[in-house]
Amino acid sequence: MLEECGLPYIMKPVNISTGDQFKPEFLAISPNNRMPAIVDPDGPGGKPISVFESGAILQYLGRKTGKFYPANERERVEVEQWLMWQMGGLGPMAGQAHHFRHYAPEQLPYAIDRYTNEVNRLYGVMNTRLKDRPFLAGRYSIADMACVGWASRWERQGQDIAEFPHFKRWLDTLLARPAVQRGMKLRVEEASKVDMKDPKVYELLFKQRARAG
């Protein structure tokens, strides 16, 4: 979204394998200790504002710039329902498929089948939706931006993209956009060096419970 809107930004990595997400300065921005989160130094009234959760960030930037998030109520509802669909469905289900297929310490056929099948169902929903329109809400919007990251990982989710020709056409269209390419090429070198099999890293990432306030 930042690339599509031409907004200047500085990416600040948070090393989740060493616990940076639990530092007070980050929790002040993202109480759920998750990425993404942003700080806009030029927020409402000219004062800084922080926003966490991808959907909230996209809506905020859409309102701020007037781009990819229509002001017309009927059109906005179209965008919002697919944005919420991603936040409540595609993102969580694809995330679980990733976890049980690639990160779980043991292969659990039920869990793998459950989430692989659910992602398949969700891709089917997208495929049907995209049969007669180029983008999820008709025009390119924050709903498409919310979905493209997970959708681009279809192979890791155990899917056959050939089953979903309209979904594939949509995905190819998004991945061909220069701004999407620039955004998705952002990489943190340290992230590629994280050993997910390290017990300490695994404990930090996947065994967190509530912390005392």
Secondary structure, DSSP 8 states (H G I E B T S, - for coil): -HHHHT---------TTTTGGGSHHHHTT-TT--S-EEEETT-GGG--EEEESHHHHHHHHHHHH--SS-SSHHHHHHHHHHHHHIIIIIHHHHHHHHIIIII-SS--HHHHHHHHHHHHHHHHHHHHHGGGSSBTTBS--HHHHHHHHHHTTTTTTT--GGG-HHHHHHHHHHHTSHHHHHHHT---GGGGG--TT-HHHHHHHH-------
